[in-house]
Amino acid sequence: MECDVGGVSDSCILHTCKRRRVYKGCFHPSIDIMTETEASLPILNSSGYYTKPSLKELVARELVEPGYCSRVPDFTVGRFGYGYVRYLNETDVRGLRIDEIVKFHRHEIVVYSDENDKPAVGQGLNKAAEVVLVLDSEILKSKEGKEDVMVSKLKQITKRQKAQFISFDLVTGEWKFLVGHFSRFGFGDDDEEDIAMDDAEVYDVEKESPSNTNELELSHSLPSHLRLDPVKMREMRLLMFPDEEEVEDLSCKSSSGKQYVRPLQSSAQAINHRSTPPVARKTPFPLLEYKHGNFDSNSPGGILMVQQHKGMPLRTIKSQGFKLDLKHETPVSGNYAHNIVDAGLFMGKSFRVGWGPNGILVHSGAPVGSSGNHKLLSSVVNLEKVAFDNVVRDENKKVTEELIDHALVSPLNFHKGINHVMKEVEIGPCKLTLQKLEANRSTLSEISHHYCDLIERQLSVPGLSSTTRLGLTHQVMTWELIRVLFSDREQKGQVESLGADNEEDMMQDIKEICQDVDREALPLMRRAEFSYWLRESVSYHVQNQISSLNDSDYLQHIFVLLTGRQLDEAVQLAVSKGDVRLACLLSQAGGSTVNRSDIARQLDIWRNKGLDFSFIEKDRLRLYELLAGNIHDALHDVKIDWRRFLGLLMWYKLPPNTSLPIAFQTYKHFVDEGTAPYPVPLFIDEGTSEEVISWNTDNHFDISFYLMLLHANKETKFSFLKAMFSAFSSTPDPLDYHMIWHQRAVLEAVGVINSNDLHILDMSFVSQLLCVGKCHWALYVVLHLPLREDYLYLHVNLIREILFQYCETWSSDESQQQFIEDLGIPTDWMHEALAIYYNYNGDHSKALDQFLQCANWQKAHAIFITSVAHRLFLQGKLCVYIAW
């Protein structure tokens, strides 16, 4: 078998550790004591079953504490891929034949199947316990997005069997409930069929045509654009042109009270056909006197995708339009622009897409998230709410402060606590203090572990959807992979666990004896750690597939176990079935290449001799091909995910001392040839995304694969960084960049990558923070943008735009205001933003004070003369301001 540390000397050390831990501080027990200890132990021979504590641990505890087996706390019996049962309080397990008492089957557990052998309640294993059953993956996929229905059905089954329902996790398939005593629990004969039939739902017609009552209305009123009162302008127009009053009644009202607009038939009807819009509350958006340009034009910019929603009661007016099917070629749809919409409404070709307040997208294309490749041209304007804040919404699509803290604020607080390099730069007449994360590879392990802890805290928040939980699990595995591939072990003075079967037993010993690590062993140690990471990342797939297999075909079980590097379980299963020869071959899987060559040579001899392979089971031949290193022949007619294929390549085809870069390049070679599964992201591999995505396998891979390519290539500049740090590399949400931003910052700090053209990543994260009102953290992210000579005023424009558009948010929160000042943002910009805000809302006295604070004498003088002086003169306070 392959040694996880990859060397003979290291293997000897591990065995020495095991011997020293067993005999350290122990005496040689007599035969009587050993006989008595053996009689106190339970008996478990069935393959695939396990106990906690294990039998080895029970032996050790019984020797140290005689009688321990009569009072084992939280005794657990389980079967891989099926579930487990944990007995509450203390349990007497002496002499119990566990494999005859506890039996796990598909979606059920049976304890004491023979009623004659069942002890009284509270005795033996017939006592209160917590049961966890793992449901079939096919049922889970059919119930994706219908977790409430599944939970309701499981509650009914649990109640019918007089048990107490605890929880159900749609991601792992774990159904947890509490029982008072035992007989048989799980699905009945008709339960699984009932759950499958629940998928047939009848859709309500009324649900498919939602009401437009609360939709937004787009006002194209010319007076409102000229900053005039549209009501007064309408009254003046009616007084001057009374004949036009009749024309305004063209729009008719439906029975529901909604207004519909009759399309204009000619240019002669170009009149105002909308009802009078409500008087809009004056707000500082848009600030017409502040145009986008350079710093000298006092520009707050026009860069952000999201703008602050100020509560303006906009509604869409349902109007008629036309649609043109692109299946039929026409002179209009065949031109180069495909522009058939109203030129006056869309300003000709200049119109593409527009962002409204709070993530509202206005466009003339297909609706966001629409499925299918059918295209058509139309004059219909789509106005949709694009959620930038999905990451902080629970399964009911509600934003919670707890998720905001765990997903956004806590990681940023940790990022702020890491060492930073401060650089003061002069941009025009102002100074800014730009920041950059500072770290090295010796501290990377600690940083990755801390990020994993933050994500696990978010996983503990109740009410998360299954897709969100899967994405968070993927983020944890990504941080673990970053630690495995890029952390520096030379300066750590210790060797961490390499994922052996006796990991917990040997952890302390390895740390004690391996103070000086040989440089030549470092690549093999990293390979062993990556092998363990790969095994953990595919364990979910292995467990899912095993639970869906038939119990009678043990060869299929063994093959699935080998795809997840679960050799011990595979060997035990072969031995339990009496297949000793196969067990001997399995015990040497992935080890010496000589054994692989022997098996491959034997297969060739059989073929050359004309052996009729029909007399050998197909699954057995598949196992032989895999053990011989012929992974493509072994995977014939079998589909597995790309991580397990990479594992088969490392464990059974390549030599055990192959370095990780060679293994990654070999896999990429197979991908380029089309003979290996594409490294698609986890949400595509699991099929959990509800949105239909046109996936391009040539440009988008899983972020884990990109990290492997980074490790295989020692350069720091790569052409695939933009694809690597796109949202689709790790999440189905194209607007979620919150954790990718942290991963980019850490990798750049430790010298793995070097790039200054990832502004889409930064700006997307800024938009997420602004959507939840975290203006101060958005400014913190802006200060981490790299300085570029071709976009010298980028930081200035961004910061001023955030200050101006979100003035009401940050100014009403003292903690945000203090945070912004601590970042070194010029206070003059803050005062100027407040001055514009107060001036636009009609509070001229405060606006005057703020203009004076930012030394904008021209604006202060204009407000003083036109709006403040006369009132102060009447109040007798003019002399105070003149003196000031």
Number of C-alpha atoms within 10 A of each C-alpha: 14 19 18 22 25 20 15 9 9 15 15 11 15 18 11 13 18 15 11 13 14 11 10 8 7 10 7 8 10 8 9 9 13 15 11 13 19 15 13 22 21 18 17 16 13 17 18 16 21 19 19 15 16 12 15 10 11 21 20 14 16 20 16 11 11 15 15 21 23 16 14 21 17 17 22 20 23 22 20 18 24 25 25 23 23 19 21 16 13 13 21 19 20 20 14 17 14 21 18 15 17 21 19 22 15 19 19 19 24 16 21 19 16 11 9 7 9 17 13 11 13 13 13 15 24 20 18 18 21 20 26 25 27 24 25 22 20 12 16 18 15 13 18 18 18 14 17 11 14 18 17 11 15 22 20 12 18 22 12 10 15 14 18 16 20 14 14 22 17 25 18 18 18 19 23 21 23 20 20 14 18 20 15 15 20 22 19 13 8 8 14 12 11 11 16 13 10 14 12 7 7 6 8 8 8 8 8 8 8 8 10 12 11 10 15 16 15 13 16 12 14 12 14 16 13 10 10 12 13 20 15 11 14 14 12 12 13 13 12 10 10 11 9 14 11 8 12 14 12 15 15 13 12 9 7 7 9 13 16 16 16 14 13 12 8 7 7 7 11 9 11 15 16 18 11 13 16 12 12 13 11 13 17 21 16 13 15 11 10 14 14 16 14 16 18 8 12 16 20 25 23 14 14 16 20 22 23 20 15 16 10 15 15 15 15 16 17 16 12 11 11 10 12 16 13 13 10 9 10 11 7 13 18 12 10 7 9 12 17 16 20 12 12 7 11 17 11 13 11 8 12 12 12 13 18 17 17 20 22 19 19 16 19 18 16 16 13 14 10 11 12 9 7 10 12 14 19 18 18 18 19 14 22 17 14 15 16 24 21 17 21 22 20 17 16 9 14 11 16 11 12 14 21 19 15 19 21 21 16 16 19 18 12 13 17 13 10 11 12 15 11 15 10 11 12 10 14 12 7 11 14 18 15 22 21 17 19 16 20 16 21 17 16 22 20 13 18 21 15 15 22 20 12 16 21 17 13 19 19 10 12 10 12 19 20 18 22 21 20 19 17 21 17 20 23 18 18 21 21 18 21 20 22 23 18 22 20 17 20 15 11 15 13 16 21 16 20 23 19 17 11 12 13 11 14 21 17 15 18 19 14 12 13 15 12 12 17 9 10 8 14 16 17 21 23 23 26 25 23 22 22 18 17 19 20 15 19 19 17 14 19 23 20 21 17 21 21 16 16 11 13 8 10 17 22 19 22 23 20 21 22 27 24 24 26 17 21 15 18 25 22 21 21 21 17 16 13 11 13 14 10 17 21 13 17 22 16 16 23 28 19 15 17 10 17 25 14 13 18 18 13 14 17 12 12 12 12 9 9 9 12 9 11 7 7 10 11 13 17 16 16 20 25 22 21 28 27 25 27 19 18 17 15 20 16 9 7 8 9 15 17 21 22 23 22 21 22 23 22 25 25 26 19 17 18 23 18 15 17 21 18 13 20 19 15 16 23 19 13 13 15 12 9 10 12 18 17 23 24 24 21 24 20 18 15 14 11 18 17 12 12 11 14 9 12 9 10 8 10 21 23 23 26 24 20 19 19 19 17 22 17 17 14 11 12 12 13 14 7 14 17 17 16 23 22 22 21 24 23 28 26 22 16 13 21 24 27 21 21 22 18 15 19 20 18 23 20 19 19 19 15 19 18 16 14 9 13 16 14 13 20 20 20 22 25 26 25 26 23 26 21 16 15 20 25 23 21 23 23 20 19 22 23 17 19 17 15 12 8 7 8 14 16 20 21 23 21 23 22 23 21 25 25 27 24 23 22 17 17 21 16 10 10 10 12 17 16 13 17 22 14 10 16 14 21 17 13 16 19 23 22 23 28 24 29 25 25 22 20 16 14 14 15 21 17 16 26 24 17 24 24 20 18 19 14 16 13 11 15 20 16 12 18 20 10 11 16 18 18 13 13 16 11 9 9 10 12 15 10 9 11 8 6 6
